[in-house]
Amino acid sequence: MIISSTLDFREAARRRLPRFLFDYADGGAYAEETLRRNVSDLAGIALRQRVLKNVADIDLSTTLFGQKMAMPVGLGPVGISGMYHRRGEVQAARAANGAGLPFCLSTVSICSLAEVAAATDGPLWFQLYVIRDRAFMRDLLATAKQQGAKALVFTVDMPVPGARYRDAHSGMSGAYGPLRRVLQAMGKPSWAWNVGLRGRPHRLGNLEPVLGKDSGMNDYMGWLGSNFDPSIAWSDLDWIRQSWDGPLIIKGILDPDDARSAADIGADGIVVSNHGGRQLDGVLSSARALPAIADAVGDRLTVLADSGVRSGLDVVRMLALGAQGVLLGRAWVYALAARGGIGVSQLLELFAKEMKVAMALTGVRSIAEIDRSILA
């Protein structure tokens, strides 16, 4: 299969994965309206094409949170991505680091912090959820420090899991889920050999201290529902700021008032995000929410964005709307599922090429020059 875009990676992933895994990565909450708007609203951002601007030398590099990056892109946290290719988090982290970019490991990853850190030498970020067990959260923070994580991405838009109907239909959750997953895996022999057999153990690496060494897919959905803390409030984040002395990035901001609150508690950055449309359906797309948030706090902290980004052109659009960097989610998981770490490397090369084309045709040569002046 010829792959020339994220959509091609998506189709390759769909062919290769058992349905429960593809739908888990691909789906959203409720009727998936926000999921679709994330893509369509961003694609609808019109740019000003400029000519004769001398764009012979284009520089994609930038610096975020004191880290030099080859381009303003990172691999955002995606749960159980180790199920999409053998030891998938390790492969994705190596690809990101090879491209000079950060990789953010999810709390609910298959590979543990220690395994990923031992396999890579580039910038590793760690994503933390709001968990009822504060002592365990502190232990995870200590482990992240010990393993050299350069930034903490604290996800705040998941006090309860969203209503994801696809998961019940696919077997990711619901009646007879384990049996349905096994039957689907049998129908995908390439995945079953690469991940099902050779990719073991399938336990949730970072959760072993609370789930034990036999944890795995059967524990995943139940753990999500029973361990998130809906009572969390802004005042509760003080102890996280006190427990973590590196860059603190609050992920899941869609409202300017919440962005101001993040700045007030001393966060170093935020991620304008609706969790890829996987939480509350009907909310603003990230592209629609971003400009007002950037105006509100862009001079106080670093503004990142995710959700709906499918190309390097989309990265340029997000930067023009006010982001200083972009986190990829589904795009890199599709590439990982399709071709492993090689696929992720190919995706990042594709994004870099697409960014250069978009910058050349809008008349800018550096990331610092991308602003709303390039919007039509």
Buried (B, 14 or more C-beta within 10 A) or exposed (E): EEBEBBEBBBBBBBEBBBBBBBBBBBBBBBEBBBBBBBBEBBBEBEBEEBEEEEBEEBBBEBEBBEBEBBBBBBBBBBBBBBBBBBBBBBBBBBBBBBBBBBBBBBBBBBBBBEBBBEBBEBBBBBBBBBBEEBEBBBBBBEBBBEBEBBBBBBBBBBBEBBBBBBBBBBBBBEEEBEEBBEEBBEEBEEBBEBBBEEBEBBBBBBBBEBBEEEBBBEBBBEBBEEBBBEEBEEEEBEEBBEBBEBBBBBBBBBBBEBBBBBBEBEBBBBBBBBBBBBBBBEBBBBBBBBBBBBEBBBEBBBBBBBBBBBBBBBBBBBBBBBBBBBBBBBBBBBBBBBBBBBBBBBBBEBBBEBBBBBBBBBBBBEBEBBEEEBBE
